[in-house]
C-alpha cells in the first residue's frame, strides 16, 4: 500500500531480462490509465543521438508502418497525454487515456515503436534524414530576402531535430543552461547535450544511430510503469 498516493504498488520483474514494471492501482479507478517505458540513454557526445532516436522510433514500426503514426494518434485517439521526452540520462515514452480500448491500442503502438522501429531497417534511411539532419537546397528567392544572407540555391542543414535545437540555441536561457551544465559536470556524460548541438548534429551517421539503438533499446535496459485499474494492468 502507498497511502501517500492513495494507491497500491506492485513491482514485477521479468525472470530473464530483469525488466522492472512498476504498477500503481489507485483507490479511485475513475481516472486516466497511464503507461510509460523508459530507457537509460546516457550520451557519449553532443550529436543528439538519443533525441533523434526518440523522434525516429515514432516514425513507423513493423506492425504500424504508417509514415507518421504519432501525429495520427494525436489527431485520432482519445488520449489525454501522448508524448516522448529526452532527458540528459534517459528517454521516456508516456501515454495516458481514460478509454480502456484506446489505452491498450496506444500501448501496442508505443511498444512496437520502441522495440521494432522502421528506422533501423533497410528501408528506414529516410526517417533519419527527416527527423535528424540532411542538407537541403534553399528555395528562397533572392529578391524576397531582405538581408541577403540566404540566396536561392544555397545549401543548408535541415531536419526536425536540427531545426528544434537551432531554436533552443538561439535562446540565451537555453544556451546558458547548457554551458552551465557542461561546466558543472566536466567529467561525466552530463556534460553533453542529449538534445544535440546544432554544430555537432551533422557528425552523426545513421550507422551510429542504429548502434546506439541496439545498445540501449532492449528490455534489460528498460523500466516500465503502469497506473490504472487492476484489469488494465493485467491486460497491459
C-alpha positions in Angstrom: 0.0 0.0 0.0 1.1 3.6 -0.8 -1.2 5.8 1.3 0.7 9.0 0.2 -0.6 8.5 -3.4 -3.8 6.6 -2.4 -2.8 3.5 -4.4 -1.4 0.0 -4.1 2.0 -0.6 -5.7 3.1 -3.9 -7.3 6.6 -4.4 -8.7 7.1 -7.0 -11.4 10.4 -8.2 -12.7 10.9 -10.3 -15.8 12.7 -13.6 -15.0 15.1 -13.5 -18.0 15.6 -9.8 -18.9 15.1 -8.5 -15.4 13.0 -5.7 -16.8 11.1 -3.9 -14.0 7.5 -2.9 -14.2 6.0 -0.7 -11.5 2.2 -0.9 -11.3 0.1 1.5 -9.3 -3.5 0.7 -8.7 -5.3 3.8 -7.4 -8.1 3.5 -4.8 -10.2 5.6 -7.1 -10.0 3.9 -10.5 -12.2 6.6 -12.2 -9.0 8.2 -13.5 -6.7 8.2 -16.5 -4.8 4.9 -17.2 -1.1 5.7 -17.7 1.7 3.7 -19.2 5.3 4.6 -19.9 8.5 2.9 -20.9 11.9 4.5 -20.3 15.4 3.6 -21.4 18.7 4.7 -19.9 20.4 6.7 -22.7 23.5 8.4 -21.4 25.1 10.3 -24.3 28.7 9.9 -25.5 28.8 13.2 -27.4 26.8 16.3 -28.5 25.3 14.8 -31.7 21.9 14.4 -30.1 21.6 10.7 -31.0 19.2 10.0 -28.1 17.0 12.9 -29.2 17.0 12.0 -32.9 16.2 8.3 -32.0 13.3 9.5 -29.8 11.8 11.2 -32.8 12.7 8.4 -35.2 11.2 5.4 -33.5 7.8 7.1 -33.6 8.0 7.4 -37.4 6.7 3.9 -38.1 7.3 0.4 -36.9 6.9 -3.2 -38.1 3.3 -3.6 -37.0 2.4 0.1 -37.7 4.3 1.1 -40.8 2.5 4.5 -41.2 4.8 7.3 -42.1 3.8 9.4 -39.0 1.8 7.3 -36.5 2.5 9.7 -33.7 0.6 12.6 -35.4 -2.1 10.2 -36.4 -2.6 9.2 -32.8 -2.5 12.9 -31.7 -5.4 13.7 -34.0 -7.4 10.4 -33.9 -7.0 8.8 -30.5 -8.8 9.5 -27.2 -5.5 10.1 -25.3 -5.3 12.6 -22.5 -1.5 12.6 -22.8 0.8 11.5 -25.6 4.5 12.4 -25.9 8.1 11.3 -25.8 10.8 13.0 -23.8 14.6 13.0 -24.0 16.3 13.8 -20.7 20.1 14.1 -20.0 20.3 10.4 -19.0 17.1 8.7 -20.2 14.4 8.7 -22.8 10.8 8.2 -21.8 7.7 7.3 -23.8 4.5 8.1 -21.8 0.8 7.8 -22.7 -2.5 8.2 -20.9 -6.2 7.6 -21.8 -9.5 7.2 -20.0 -10.8 4.8 -22.6 -9.7 1.2 -22.0 -9.6 0.1 -25.7 -7.7 3.3 -26.7 -5.3 2.8 -23.8 -4.4 -0.8 -25.0 -4.0 0.4 -28.6 -1.7 3.2 -27.5 0.4 0.8 -25.5 0.6 -1.5 -28.5 1.7 1.3 -30.8 4.4 2.6 -28.4 5.8 -0.8 -27.6 6.1 -1.8 -31.2 7.7 1.6 -32.0 10.5 1.2 -29.4 11.2 -2.4 -30.0 10.6 -2.8 -33.8 11.1 0.7 -35.4 11.4 1.1 -39.1 14.4 3.5 -38.7 16.8 0.6 -38.2 15.5 -1.4 -41.2 17.0 -1.1 -44.7 14.0 1.0 -45.9 14.2 3.4 -42.9 17.0 5.6 -44.1 14.6 8.4 -45.0 13.5 8.6 -41.3 17.0 9.5 -40.2 17.2 12.3 -42.9 13.7 13.6 -41.9 14.0 13.5 -38.2 17.7 14.0 -37.7 19.6 16.1 -40.3 20.0 16.5 -44.0 21.4 19.0 -46.5 18.7 20.9 -48.4 18.9 23.5 -51.2 17.4 26.8 -50.3 14.3 27.8 -52.2 14.4 31.4 -51.0 14.1 34.0 -53.8 17.0 36.4 -53.6 14.6 39.3 -54.3 12.4 38.3 -51.3 15.4 38.0 -48.9 15.9 41.5 -47.5 19.0 40.6 -45.5 20.7 38.9 -48.5 22.1 36.2 -46.1 20.3 33.4 -47.9 20.2 33.1 -51.7 18.3 30.7 -53.8 20.3 27.5 -54.3 22.3 27.9 -51.1 22.8 24.6 -49.2 21.8 24.4 -45.5 21.2 21.9 -42.8 17.6 20.8 -42.2 15.7 18.2 -40.2 13.2 18.1 -37.4 15.7 17.8 -34.5 18.2 20.1 -36.2 15.6 22.8 -36.5 14.4 22.3 -33.0 17.8 22.6 -31.5 18.7 25.7 -33.6 15.7 27.3 -31.8 17.0 26.1 -28.4 20.5 27.5 -29.0 19.1 30.8 -30.3 17.6 31.4 -26.9 20.1 32.9 -24.4 18.5 31.0 -21.4 18.8 27.6 -23.2 22.3 28.4 -24.2 23.4 29.4 -20.7 21.8 26.3 -19.2 23.8 24.0 -21.5 27.0 25.9 -20.8 26.4 25.8 -17.0 25.7 22.0 -17.2 28.9 21.3 -19.1 30.9 23.3 -16.5 29.2 21.6 -13.5 29.7 18.1 -14.8 33.0 18.3 -16.8 34.0 14.6 -16.3 30.8 12.6 -16.8 28.1 12.2 -19.5 26.0 15.1 -18.1 28.5 17.5 -19.8 27.0 16.6 -23.1 23.7 17.9 -24.5 21.5 14.9 -25.1 19.3 17.1 -27.3 22.2 17.8 -29.6 24.3 20.9 -30.5 23.4 22.2 -34.0 27.1 22.3 -34.8 27.6 18.7 -33.8 24.4 17.0 -35.0 25.7 16.7 -38.7 28.6 14.5 -37.4 26.1 11.7 -36.5 25.7 8.9 -39.1 22.8 6.6 -39.5 25.1 3.7 -38.6 25.9 5.3 -35.3 22.2 5.8 -34.6 21.5 2.2 -35.2 24.4 1.1 -33.0 23.1 3.4 -30.2 19.6 1.9 -30.6 21.0 -1.7 -30.3 23.0 -0.8 -27.2 20.2 1.0 -25.4 16.7 -0.1 -26.6 16.4 -3.6 -25.2 14.3 -4.9 -22.3 17.2 -5.3 -19.9 17.9 -1.5 -20.2 14.2 -0.6 -19.8 11.8 0.3 -17.0 8.1 0.4 -17.3 5.3 2.0 -15.3 1.5 1.5 -15.3 -1.2 3.4 -13.4 -4.8 2.2 -13.6 -7.3 -0.4 -12.7 -6.1 -4.0 -12.0 -7.9 -5.1 -15.2 -6.0 -2.5 -17.3 -2.7 -3.6 -15.7 -3.3 -7.3 -16.2 -4.4 -6.8 -19.8 -1.4 -4.4 -20.4 
